[in-house]
Amino acid sequence: MRRREPQQTMQQPLQTQDDWATSVLQHDPMRLYRQKRDEAHRSVASKYNILGFISSGTYGRVYKAQSLDDGEGAIHAIKKFKPDKEGDVVTYTGISQSAVREIQLNREIDHVNVVKLKEVILEEKSIFMVFDYAEHDFLQVIHHHAQTLRASISAPVLKSLVYQLINGLIYLHSCHILHRDLKPANVLITSAGVVKIGDLGLARLIYEPLQPLFAGDKVVVTIWYRAPELLLAAKHYTKAVDCWAVGCVMAELASLRPIFKGEEAKLDSKKNVPFQRDQLLKIFEVMGTPSESDWPGLVDMPEYQSMKRLDHFANRFSHWCNSRISSQAGCDLLRQLFRYDPDKRLTAKAALAHKWFHEEPRPTWNAFASMPLHQMPPHRRITQDDAPSMMAMPTASQQQHPLQHLSQQQHLAQHHQHQVQQQHMPVQFGVVGAGNSGHSKPGSSASFASNVSGGGAGAGGSGDHRRKKQRLG
């Protein structure tokens, strides 16, 4: 019998650590995803040159920054959330519901008259939001005219600012979004004179909401711009609250001071919303005390009995308006925005079609087109802030980069070029200037982003603005 030869086998080489890691990654897609994500991730400081500090608020800090990724050195506003703090202890408890809501809305919208979120950067225990930069805001323009120029805003500038504001609001409302905090500090203007609605911190999607609007935020809209139905504690409200706020903003642009400047009654220790007596009185002094014939739903307001105890006032709006707005059509637009009954109040779409915008001077896409160079508002002030902050980001003086931000002379030259190139707006009925994406998708989910309350050049608010709002829930 033939003897079987022993079978020869090839000796397998020992598996190296790199081979083992590759094998694990091939069979663990989540680990592979995380590895590629980490490799692609870049820090804020590696992408942007921080030029200085703009402002801070309750929820974070805002910085002016210059992109390092393009040859033009585009300017942006970078915002960072503050962590929760109890005493001297800083804690990180994740992202709040209101922040997630903000994140979703900012990532879904795209319109020429709404501030544009460029990207969101997540770092360890930090959320940064990068917005397109805007050099001015309505409040800054108001202060510049009131304190420096000591002259009213001209009719062409006023009309262009209001037109673009309403145009942006039409877009938000067409996307079923209530802004709920329109005020001069939250409406931005680029150096090219383009208006941008900013700060969606209190905005809500009203298309099939998961909970009532009153449930999450008991106090919305800064007090001077708050609609009567909110002051009377309405549990249900509509897009009309934004239209009332637009009227307040338009009136402030025309008169250089708030039209209804009341004192806010603060929440008590149990977070109960008090009756806003003083603010209602300021409204009644101009618009008169509302009656049931003016507003059929008035008697159903929770604070109706409290309102009945207030003094009675006659309507003095015509006297107020005729001394501040020369056009009767302009006064009529404002009067319809100040209708007490939300169902009768002018909608944003109807406001844009109002005859005031058809009168000369016509609104222009560059709101500063008719403004002489020496009357232009100054650049937004930035500082090299040394105060304690959570942002471990080098300032411009600590970074080496050849790009520098525009000088005042370059800014004025750009303004002059836009003056030459300015064109009249097509006054029409509907949304003007929607972005590439058209309308957002109501109810869709998106990744992370959020504005920071307290102001900033990218999403609303002047650094020196001290008007307060409360955010609950």
C-alpha positions as semicolon CSV with decimal commas, in nm:
position;residue;x (nm);y (nm);z (nm)
1;M;0,000;0,000;0,000
2;R;0,126;0,340;-0,110
3;R;0,227;0,567;0,170
4;R;0,041;0,903;0,173
5;E;0,275;1,200;0,160
6;P;0,212;1,463;0,425
7;Q;0,016;1,759;0,278
8;Q;0,216;2,076;0,255
9;T;0,046;2,393;0,369
10;M;0,144;2,754;0,312
11;Q;0,220;2,939;0,627
12;Q;-0,018;3,239;0,667
13;P;0,161;3,564;0,745
14;L;0,080;3,715;1,080
15;Q;-0,194;3,980;1,059
16;T;-0,062;4,328;1,131
17;Q;-0,245;4,579;1,349
18;D;-0,326;4,790;1,041
19;D;-0,474;4,489;0,864
20;W;-0,683;4,412;1,168
21;A;-0,809;4,769;1,189
22;T;-0,898;4,766;0,819
23;S;-1,086;4,440;0,861
24;V;-1,282;4,578;1,156
25;L;-1,373;4,892;0,964
26;Q;-1,492;4,689;0,665
27;H;-1,730;4,496;0,887
28;D;-1,836;4,794;1,102
29;P;-1,990;5,062;0,879
30;M;-2,071;5,295;1,169
31;R;-1,711;5,295;1,283
32;L;-1,602;5,360;0,923
33;Y;-1,852;5,647;0,898
34;R;-1,725;5,803;1,219
35;Q;-1,365;5,776;1,102
36;K;-1,438;5,949;0,771
37;R;-1,646;6,212;0,948
38;D;-1,365;6,289;1,192
39;E;-1,112;6,309;0,909
40;A;-1,330;6,558;0,721
41;H;-1,412;6,767;1,029
42;R;-1,245;7,104;1,062
43;S;-1,256;7,342;1,353
44;V;-1,397;7,694;1,337
45;A;-1,052;7,847;1,382
46;S;-0,915;7,651;1,084
47;K;-1,187;7,783;0,852
48;Y;-1,239;8,141;0,968
49;N;-1,026;8,437;1,069
50;I;-1,198;8,596;1,370
51;L;-1,195;8,973;1,320
52;G;-1,355;9,066;1,650
53;F;-1,645;9,049;1,891
54;I;-1,985;9,195;1,794
55;S;-2,225;9,129;2,080
56;S;-2,344;8,886;2,343
57;G;-2,682;8,791;2,478
58;T;-2,861;8,548;2,702
59;Y;-2,787;8,252;2,479
60;G;-2,448;8,320;2,330
61;R;-2,186;8,539;2,169
62;V;-2,151;8,674;1,815
63;Y;-1,826;8,731;1,626
64;K;-1,733;8,885;1,294
65;A;-1,522;8,646;1,089
66;Q;-1,356;8,615;0,751
67;S;-1,348;8,297;0,548
68;L;-1,009;8,134;0,494
69;D;-1,140;7,896;0,228
70;D;-1,196;8,135;-0,058
71;G;-0,978;8,394;-0,222
72;E;-1,228;8,672;-0,166
73;G;-1,229;8,648;0,212
74;A;-1,607;8,660;0,251
75;I;-1,729;8,809;0,579
76;H;-1,959;8,610;0,808
77;A;-2,117;8,631;1,151
78;I;-2,033;8,335;1,376
79;K;-2,251;8,259;1,675
80;K;-2,185;8,023;1,960
81;F;-2,424;7,894;2,222
82;K;-2,342;7,942;2,585
83;P;-2,355;7,629;2,801
84;D;-2,587;7,609;3,099
85;K;-2,438;7,756;3,415
86;E;-2,536;7,704;3,776
87;G;-2,332;7,931;3,999
88;D;-1,970;7,888;3,897
89;V;-2,025;7,542;3,751
90;V;-2,061;7,513;3,373
91;T;-2,268;7,217;3,257
92;Y;-2,348;7,076;2,914
93;T;-2,695;6,929;2,894
94;G;-2,739;6,892;2,520
95;I;-2,945;7,101;2,280
96;S;-3,269;7,257;2,398
97;Q;-3,598;7,207;2,220
98;S;-3,611;7,571;2,116
99;A;-3,261;7,546;1,970
100;V;-3,349;7,236;1,771
101;R;-3,656;7,417;1,637
102;E;-3,438;7,709;1,534
103;I;-3,192;7,473;1,376
104;Q;-3,456;7,309;1,162
105;L;-3,610;7,633;1,039
106;N;-3,281;7,802;0,953
107;R;-3,161;7,509;0,746
108;E;-3,483;7,489;0,543
109;I;-3,541;7,850;0,439
110;D;-3,385;8,035;0,146
111;H;-3,490;8,385;0,043
112;V;-3,319;8,709;-0,054
113;N;-3,486;8,898;0,233
114;V;-3,418;8,639;0,505
115;V;-3,076;8,592;0,658
116;K;-2,890;8,291;0,515
117;L;-2,733;8,025;0,733
118;K;-2,414;7,903;0,565
119;E;-2,317;7,615;0,790
120;V;-2,326;7,473;1,141
121;I;-2,008;7,350;1,303
122;L;-2,022;7,109;1,593
123;E;-1,720;7,096;1,819
124;E;-1,680;6,931;2,155
125;K;-1,948;7,080;2,382
126;S;-2,001;7,369;2,139
127;I;-2,233;7,465;1,855
128;F;-2,125;7,733;1,609
129;M;-2,350;7,886;1,345
130;V;-2,212;8,069;1,044
131;F;-2,436;8,328;0,880
132;D;-2,390;8,570;0,594
133;Y;-2,279;8,901;0,739
134;A;-2,490;9,217;0,735
135;E;-2,327;9,549;0,818
136;H;-2,637;9,730;0,946
137;D;-2,980;9,680;1,101
138;F;-3,296;9,888;1,130
139;L;-3,219;9,994;1,488
140;Q;-2,877;10,122;1,387
141;V;-3,029;10,323;1,101
142;I;-3,290;10,469;1,338
143;H;-3,025;10,570;1,592
144;H;-2,802;10,714;1,319
145;H;-3,080;10,939;1,192
146;A;-3,204;11,035;1,539
147;Q;-2,870;11,104;1,708
148;T;-2,617;11,182;1,434
149;L;-2,806;11,320;1,135
150;R;-3,095;11,456;1,346
151;A;-3,321;11,411;1,047
152;S;-3,600;11,174;0,952
153;I;-3,543;10,880;0,720
154;S;-3,621;10,988;0,365
155;A;-3,931;10,855;0,190
156;P;-3,738;10,645;-0,068
157;V;-3,530;10,476;0,202
158;L;-3,829;10,423;0,432
159;K;-4,039;10,272;0,156
160;S;-3,760;10,042;0,036
161;L;-3,687;9,915;0,388
162;V;-4,053;9,842;0,461
163;Y;-4,111;9,682;0,121
164;Q;-3,824;9,437;0,160
165;L;-3,922;9,358;0,519
166;I;-4,276;9,268;0,411
167;N;-4,139;9,072;0,115
168;G;-3,931;8,856;0,349
169;L;-4,227;8,810;0,583
170;I;-4,446;8,688;0,296
171;Y;-4,190;8,416;0,232
172;L;-4,182;8,306;0,597
173;H;-4,561;8,302;0,617
174;S;-4,585;8,108;0,289
175;C;-4,361;7,850;0,458
176;H;-4,604;7,841;0,754
177;I;-4,350;8,009;0,981
178;L;-4,438;8,270;1,243
179;H;-4,138;8,486;1,329
180;R;-4,282;8,608;1,662
181;D;-4,004;8,858;1,736
182;L;-3,993;9,117;1,460
183;K;-3,832;9,441;1,581
184;P;-3,576;9,687;1,440
185;A;-3,277;9,507;1,593
186;N;-3,376;9,180;1,424
187;V;-3,404;9,321;1,072
188;L;-3,063;9,347;0,906
189;I;-2,939;9,544;0,606
190;T;-2,637;9,453;0,395
191;S;-2,392;9,712;0,264
192;A;-2,571;9,676;-0,070
193;G;-2,897;9,791;0,090
194;V;-3,069;9,450;0,094
195;V;-3,294;9,383;0,394
196;K;-3,259;9,048;0,575
197;I;-3,499;8,926;0,842
198;G;-3,291;8,765;1,116
199;D;-3,312;8,594;1,454
200;L;-3,555;8,306;1,427
201;G;-3,506;8,227;1,794
202;L;-3,878;8,248;1,872
203;A;-4,004;8,137;1,530
204;R;-4,251;7,851;1,511
205;L;-4,376;7,625;1,236
206;I;-4,756;7,647;1,237
207;Y;-4,817;7,376;0,979
208;E;-4,963;7,092;1,185
209;P;-4,778;7,188;1,507
210;L;-4,711;6,910;1,756
211;Q;-4,832;7,128;2,043
212;P;-5,027;7,454;2,083
213;L;-4,827;7,771;2,023
214;F;-4,893;7,889;2,378
215;A;-4,765;7,566;2,531
216;G;-4,397;7,612;2,453
217;D;-4,349;7,990;2,475
218;K;-4,581;8,179;2,705
219;V;-4,421;8,514;2,623
220;V;-4,340;8,600;2,262
221;V;-4,255;8,923;2,080
222;T;-4,065;9,202;2,254
223;I;-4,320;9,408;2,449
224;W;-4,325;9,724;2,231
225;Y;-4,406;9,518;1,921
226;R;-4,652;9,276;2,081
227;A;-5,000;9,255;1,925
228;P;-5,311;9,331;2,137
229;E;-5,433;8,971;2,125
230;L;-5,105;8,860;2,286
231;L;-5,129;9,134;2,549
232;L;-5,480;9,009;2,629
233;A;-5,340;8,656;2,681
234;A;-5,486;8,489;2,372
235;K;-5,410;8,117;2,375
236;H;-5,441;8,095;1,997
237;Y;-5,291;8,346;1,758
238;T;-5,205;8,371;1,390
239;K;-4,968;8,529;1,140
240;A;-5,140;8,858;1,224
241;V;-4,907;8,902;1,525
242;D;-4,617;8,946;1,281
243;C;-4,813;9,199;1,075
244;W;-4,881;9,409;1,385
245;A;-4,506;9,403;1,458
246;V;-4,433;9,518;1,101
247;G;-4,662;9,814;1,164
248;C;-4,469;9,897;1,482
249;V;-4,138;9,876;1,294
250;M;-4,266;10,095;1,009
251;A;-4,394;10,353;1,259
252;E;-4,057;10,354;1,438
253;L;-3,872;10,407;1,110
254;A;-4,102;10,700;1,032
255;S;-4,082;10,867;1,375
256;L;-3,737;10,748;1,494
257;R;-3,886;10,624;1,822
258;P;-4,116;10,338;1,925
259;I;-4,481;10,421;1,873
260;F;-4,601;10,211;2,171
261;K;-4,328;10,239;2,433
262;G;-4,473;10,073;2,741
263;E;-4,323;9,920;3,054
264;E;-4,330;9,542;3,070
265;A;-4,478;9,372;3,375
266;K;-4,244;9,086;3,460
267;L;-4,331;8,724;3,529
268;D;-4,383;8,634;3,891
269;S;-4,190;8,364;4,077
270;K;-4,430;8,098;3,949
271;K;-4,378;8,208;3,587
272;N;-4,733;8,335;3,555
273;V;-4,780;8,589;3,276
274;P;-4,906;8,919;3,424
275;F;-5,154;9,160;3,269
276;Q;-4,962;9,409;3,053
277;R;-5,152;9,718;3,162
278;D;-4,899;9,986;3,066
279;Q;-4,835;9,851;2,717
280;L;-5,207;9,833;2,640
281;L;-5,251;10,192;2,761
282;K;-4,977;10,309;2,524
283;I;-5,161;10,144;2,234
284;F;-5,500;10,283;2,339
285;E;-5,359;10,637;2,368
286;V;-5,287;10,633;1,993
287;M;-5,534;10,384;1,845
288;G;-5,822;10,439;2,088
289;T;-5,986;10,183;2,315
290;P;-6,120;9,888;2,112
291;S;-6,490;9,804;2,111
292;E;-6,677;9,483;2,043
293;S;-6,784;9,623;1,706
294;D;-6,416;9,678;1,614
295;W;-6,318;9,334;1,740
296;P;-6,596;9,075;1,782
297;G;-6,365;8,831;1,960
298;L;-6,257;9,087;2,218
299;V;-6,496;8,963;2,488
300;D;-6,345;8,615;2,465
301;M;-5,994;8,733;2,553
302;P;-5,875;8,601;2,893
303;E;-5,777;8,952;3,008
304;Y;-6,092;9,125;2,879
305;Q;-6,222;9,208;3,226
306;S;-5,885;9,356;3,323
307;M;-5,890;9,566;3,005
308;K;-6,237;9,702;3,083
309;R;-6,101;9,860;3,402
310;L;-5,859;10,078;3,204
311;D;-5,932;10,440;3,112
312;H;-6,112;10,499;2,783
313;F;-5,926;10,674;2,500
314;A;-6,034;10,822;2,167
315;N;-5,856;10,731;1,843
316;R;-5,572;10,978;1,775
317;F;-5,395;10,781;1,503
318;S;-5,462;11,030;1,222
319;H;-5,305;11,310;1,426
320;W;-5,004;11,092;1,505
321;C;-4,953;10,974;1,147
322;N;-5,012;11,299;0,959
323;S;-4,731;11,466;1,150
324;R;-4,485;11,188;1,066
325;I;-4,577;11,033;0,730
326;S;-4,649;11,276;0,447
327;S;-4,830;11,022;0,229
328;Q;-5,194;10,946;0,305
329;A;-5,143;10,607;0,143
330;G;-4,861;10,538;0,389
331;C;-5,091;10,627;0,679
332;D;-5,359;10,399;0,537
333;L;-5,115;10,107;0,518
334;L;-5,013;10,163;0,879
335;R;-5,376;10,195;0,991
336;Q;-5,463;9,860;0,835
337;L;-5,162;9,692;0,997
338;F;-5,290;9,825;1,331
339;R;-5,640;9,682;1,306
340;Y;-5,738;9,541;1,646
341;D;-5,920;9,239;1,504
342;P;-5,653;8,992;1,385
343;D;-5,895;8,857;1,122
344;K;-5,931;9,205;0,970
345;R;-5,567;9,305;1,003
346;L;-5,383;9,340;0,674
347;T;-5,188;9,027;0,575
348;A;-4,827;9,050;0,458
349;K;-4,931;8,960;0,105
350;A;-5,199;9,229;0,095
351;A;-4,960;9,482;0,250
352;L;-4,706;9,431;-0,029
353;A;-4,977;9,506;-0,286
354;H;-5,083;9,827;-0,107
355;K;-5,107;10,144;-0,317
356;W;-4,835;10,315;-0,111
357;F;-4,573;10,104;-0,288
358;H;-4,709;10,212;-0,627
359;E;-4,663;10,581;-0,549
360;E;-4,346;10,770;-0,628
361;P;-4,082;10,731;-0,507
362;R;-4,091;10,361;-0,584
363;P;-3,903;10,115;-0,361
364;T;-3,562;9,992;-0,478
365;W;-3,367;9,674;-0,412
366;N;-3,083;9,888;-0,277
367;A;-3,251;10,068;0,010
368;F;-2,952;10,307;0,034
369;A;-2,960;10,398;-0,336
370;S;-3,092;10,750;-0,277
371;M;-2,887;10,816;0,037
372;P;-2,585;11,049;-0,001
373;L;-2,254;10,892;0,093
374;H;-2,197;11,122;0,391
375;Q;-2,531;11,012;0,541
376;M;-2,458;10,641;0,528
377;P;-2,476;10,468;0,867
378;P;-2,136;10,364;1,008
379;H;-1,994;10,015;1,010
380;R;-2,104;9,782;1,284
381;R;-1,869;9,826;1,579
382;I;-1,650;9,530;1,671
383;T;-1,407;9,495;1,960
384;Q;-1,119;9,270;2,055
385;D;-1,309;9,134;2,352
386;D;-1,106;9,008;2,647
387;A;-1,403;8,920;2,869
388;P;-1,435;8,555;2,971
389;S;-1,611;8,351;2,706
390;M;-1,650;7,993;2,601
391;M;-1,507;8,057;2,256
392;A;-1,147;7,941;2,238
393;M;-1,102;8,110;1,902
394;P;-0,801;8,327;1,811
395;T;-0,875;8,685;1,717
396;A;-0,746;8,852;1,404
397;S;-0,438;8,981;1,587
398;Q;-0,344;8,623;1,676
399;Q;-0,388;8,480;1,328
400;Q;-0,169;8,515;1,022
401;H;-0,369;8,563;0,706
402;P;-0,324;8,806;0,415
403;L;-0,696;8,885;0,377
404;Q;-0,827;9,193;0,550
405;H;-1,183;9,314;0,585
406;L;-1,309;9,606;0,377
407;S;-1,214;9,954;0,484
408;Q;-1,469;10,232;0,521
409;Q;-1,347;10,382;0,193
410;Q;-1,401;10,054;0,010
411;H;-1,745;10,028;0,168
412;L;-1,841;10,374;0,042
413;A;-1,707;10,291;-0,302
414;Q;-1,920;9,979;-0,309
415;H;-2,222;10,185;-0,203
416;H;-2,159;10,430;-0,487
417;Q;-2,141;10,141;-0,735
418;H;-2,473;10,006;-0,607
419;Q;-2,622;10,353;-0,643
420;V;-2,529;10,351;-1,009
421;Q;-2,658;9,997;-1,061
422;Q;-2,979;10,028;-0,852
423;Q;-3,306;9,936;-1,013
424;H;-3,665;9,988;-0,912
425;M;-3,840;9,691;-0,758
426;P;-4,115;9,520;-0,952
427;V;-4,410;9,602;-0,729
428;Q;-4,627;9,295;-0,750
429;F;-4,863;9,076;-0,555
430;G;-4,674;8,785;-0,406
431;V;-4,335;8,667;-0,293
432;V;-4,049;8,849;-0,461
433;G;-3,694;8,724;-0,477
434;A;-3,727;8,373;-0,340
435;G;-3,405;8,176;-0,329
436;N;-3,318;7,872;-0,533
437;S;-3,501;7,641;-0,303
438;G;-3,829;7,828;-0,327
439;H;-4,047;7,737;-0,033
440;S;-3,924;7,531;0,255
441;K;-4,080;7,198;0,332
442;P;-4,315;7,237;0,629
443;G;-4,246;6,983;0,897
444;S;-3,929;6,843;0,741
445;S;-3,627;6,767;0,953
446;A;-3,288;6,923;0,909
447;S;-2,949;6,924;1,073
448;F;-2,827;7,155;1,343
449;A;-2,827;7,535;1,350
450;S;-2,953;7,805;1,579
451;N;-2,944;8,179;1,618
452;V;-2,829;8,329;1,941
453;S;-3,044;8,581;2,119
454;G;-2,876;8,908;2,192
455;G;-2,794;9,035;1,849
456;G;-2,550;8,992;1,569
457;A;-2,476;9,083;1,215
458;G;-2,586;8,752;1,075
459;A;-2,912;8,679;1,245
460;G;-3,049;8,986;1,407
461;G;-2,972;9,240;1,671
462;S;-2,741;9,531;1,735
463;G;-2,471;9,490;1,991
464;D;-2,599;9,788;2,191
465;H;-2,963;9,688;2,180
466;R;-3,107;9,643;2,529
467;R;-3,469;9,562;2,462
468;K;-3,546;9,236;2,637
469;K;-3,760;8,939;2,558
470;Q;-3,828;8,633;2,768
471;R;-3,813;8,282;2,636
472;L;-3,988;8,011;2,832
473;G;-4,044;7,639;2,797
